[in-house]
Amino acid sequence: MVLAVAILIIAIIVALVFIPKLKKQQDRKAIIVFSFLLFIGTALNMGIALKIHIPSPLDLITFIFTPIRDYIVSFTK
């Protein structure tokens, strides 16, 4: 729990450092993308700190391509 709070504090500090710089440049799209990526990264790291099972992106790729591989292999038999 302490690690999750530490991650949240670090994310807030990062946001407080970088968002004002982006506001000075009036770069609204960069602020949105930065905030989205910071939120996703913080959420994933907090999940890891709290020992929540987070599936690997490789699981999705395997799920999609296994039937395709099986179909191709069936031609070689």
N, C-alpha and C positions, 0 to 999 in steps of 0.2 A: 504494500500500500504506500509506503514511504517513497519507493522508487517511482510509482505512478504520479505521485504529487510532485516529485522532483522533475519528472519529464514535463508535466504541465507548466511548472514554473519556468523552465528553460524555454518552452515554446512561447510563453507569454513575453519573455524577455526578447526573444528573437523577433517576435512581431512588433514589439515596441521600438526596436532598433531599426528595422527595415521599412515598415509601413510609412513612417513620416518622410523618409527619403523618397519613396515612390510618390507620395502625395505632393512633394515639392516639384517633382517632374510632371505632375498631373497625368500619370500613366495609369488610368483606371483598369485597363485590361490586365496589366501586370500585377496590380494589387489583388484582383480577383483570382488570378491563377496562383499567385504566391499564397494567398489565404487558403485556397482549396488544397494545395499540395501540403502546406503546413498542417492543416487540419487532418488530412489523411495520414500523414506521417506520424503525427502525435497520437492519433487514435490507434494505429497499428502498434506503435511502441508501448502505449499504455496497455493494450491487450496482451502483449508479450510479457510486460512487467507483472500483470495480474494473472499470468499463466492460463490465459484463455486460448483454446485451440484455434489457430488461424490457418485455414487451408492454404496450401501452396498453389501459386498460379500454374505450376506444372500439372497439378491434378486436373484442372480444366482442359489443358492441352491434351493430356492423355485421354480424357473422356471423349474429346472430339475426334482425335485421330486414330484411336484404336479400331473403330469399325471400318474406317477407310483402309487401314493397314490390313485388316483381316480380309477385306474385299480384294485387295491387290494380291495378297498371298494366295487366295483361293484360285487365282488364274495360274499360278506356278505349280499347282499340285496335279 
